[in-house]
Amino acid sequence: MGRNTVPFPRRIRSSAVVLVAGITGCLLLTAVARGAAAGEWAVADGTRTWSFPRDHGAHPEYRTEWWYFTGIVAAADGRRFGYQLTFFRQGILPVAADPGNPWSVRDLHLAHFTLTDVRRGEFRFAERVSRSGPGLAGASVDGLRAWVLDWSAAADGASFTLTARDGDLAINLTLRSRRPPVLNGSGGLSRKGPAPGQASWYASLTNLETSGTVRPGDGSAVAVRGASWFDHEFGSGQLADDLAGWDWFGLRLSDGRALMIYRLRRRDGTAAPASAGTLVEADGTARHLARDEVAIEPLATWKSQHSGARYPSRWRVLVPAAGIALELSPLLPDQELRTARSTGVTYWEGAVAGTGTAGRSPVTLEGYVELTGYAGGIGGLF
């Protein structure tokens, strides 16, 4: 969830982790993280004093961290693309067994990259995974610079640069923020369950002016402009045991507002009490939305021919207190990631668009939706 809690997708169950052996072979070994007692990792709880741009960077005292960029951009001829570029840091040990050895594993770094070509009806995804090694992957602590091999996200003041390439698929984008970060939950503390530590620190930039180049895999380099969304979360806790997955929505409305909501799904199909959201006004002010202030109604489903999972594929979203009523659907039905080479999680994350009303005024919308747990669980990670 932004998301808030976990897939490698967005959040991490901390009982099992995946270690990487080798640089290019992506040999995955499943291991239990021994020697890391619960008290050795910082826990997301209480209050926090935020400082940006430093807090866009890494927080290695917490076990799990992720930086999520999603956006929809268009070329001058109207051709539209959706993209996702995500970096994950999973702590293996609070302190490396041999801190002086660059190959000694303390953190695992992973990344997912997707591109949706709406006109061609094509969705492609790629993944990367590496230990830190001597400069192979990492995340800076004094501001945003996260990288896994040749993919990177870096900040310079209020601007972000994203670079990823996989064969003939690539993005090179610059994102510019005109508003301060939004703190989700209570002062940035986003609850995922009732127990202490079942939470993450969660900040967002919901409307980033975006420009740059997309290489969609057809040999062309397409100049694009549009808007992006940036989510950053970190914490050390687990999700509640009764959760089957979550549905996360990050939506930009044409009236200048933005809406982030996440529904934590219990195994019985009901929404867990920690389900919540944030409504961001056009001037950048934000207010927390509790579970009962938001209604999400699936209107249709789509079945993956790859995994066999059946996902919601059209929704009605209501925020009655704000006068918001929306209907949205994917720009392409198939935007499913199957990340067996990195996180081992199959999830749906894709570009969406729709229409509705906000108050008495009609609005259009675009954004991204993330759906986890529909393909047989959220895995050992998150």
Beta strands, then each sheet from edge to edge (+ up, - down):
strand 1: 17-21
strand 2: 27-31
strand 3: 64-74
strand 4: 80-91
strand 5: 107-117
strand 6: 122-131
strand 7: 137-139
strand 8: 145-148
strand 9: 151-156
strand 10: 159-166
strand 11: 169-177
strand 12: 182-183
strand 13: 189-191
strand 14: 199-216
strand 15: 222-235
strand 16: 243-253
strand 17: 258-266
strand 18: 276-280
strand 19: 286-290
strand 20: 295-303
strand 21: 310-319
strand 22: 324-330
strand 23: 336-338
strand 24: 346-358
strand 25: 361-371
sheet 1: 1+ 2-
sheet 2: 6+ 5- 4+ 3- 15+ 14- 11+ 10- 9+ 8- 7+
sheet 3: 6+ 5- 4+ 3- 15+ 14- 12+
sheet 4: 6+ 5- 4+ 3- 15+ 14- 13+
sheet 5: 19+ 18- 17+ 16- 25+ 24- 22+ 21- 20+
sheet 6: 19+ 18- 17+ 16- 25+ 24- 23+
end
